[in-house]
Amino acid sequence: MPFPVSAGQVLRERYLICERIGQGGMGNIYLADDERLKGRHCALKEVEHDRSLPERILKEAREQFMREATVLARLDHPNLPKVSDFFSVGERDYLVMDYVPGKDLRTVMLEARQNKNFIPESDVLDWAAQLADALTYLHRQDPPIVHRDIKPSNLKITPDGLLKLVDFGLVKVLAPDEETITIIQGQGTVLYTPLEQYGGSESHTDVRSDIYAFGATLYHLLTAQAPLDARQRFLHPDDLVPPRKINPNISLRTERAILWAMELHPDQRPESIEVFRQFLFGTKELPNRPLTRPRRGIAIQALFAPPESILLGLSALLLLLSFLITLGH
């Protein structure tokens, strides 16, 4: 982790660092005063790229940071903090955003659990509606923007009840025909990360990855129990406890919508946030089908094999069975 910037230091002759308010494997988040706009607080997201990368890749990673920061600076939505600036200081890049006061939803959930309570479903669904608005806005950008790190601690509630989706650390712009380098090395937070987001390739990551994380976040908020992560579910398909077994006050519709969003294979999830919203809030009926469960022992990569590969595998299996039957006779 990079050594943090000291309180009192001024970056870009404008941002006076007050304190560090967050940290991650590749950088820190600071609360700062904007010396040019007196009275304005802002959050500075610091990015220090992996210095072990080859020079060409490192250069491309920093160029991509600047491209994606430019895209983020154009966004304007009430449930997203406004990105107002970006710059570099030495080997570190910085993204400047509005500072969002209030508690994050992980804190709200832990406080409810400490009091032996569940957060009311009505509250969680109100937050879900606001999160759906933010994600729909992101996914409808041209090209679409995938957040890739939705979780309770990245959702803050302002004192007037407005939800904000914060921390664009793992954001991915889905530019067609363009290889993407991850700005910050990492795959998101394990509890909320779908299978397709693991590994070095991002070719299978799309808006449905945010839908999985959305569902896992709702699961955690409503049950106060962390969902089993996708890798463990792949190995033990029956181990995910349905939300209503933990919190019987959850409605059947909400439970079914959450489990649908948390399907392991992206093709089995809702195709868009709007479709998920319609089923979550009852404007459409949920598909009446069992949840899919991959068999034990299948490689995770098989989840994303092209249909041609699957057909060839089945053909080979049938041929082998035919051969064994012939031998038996």
Beta strands, then each sheet from edge to edge (+ up, - down):
strand 1: 10-11
strand 2: 15-24
strand 3: 27-34
strand 4: 41-48
strand 5: 83-89
strand 6: 92-98
strand 7: 103-104
strand 8: 145-146
strand 9: 155-157
strand 10: 163-165
strand 11: 172-173
sheet 1: 1+ 2- 3+ 4- 6+ 5-
sheet 2: 7+ 9- 10+
sheet 3: 8+ 11-
end
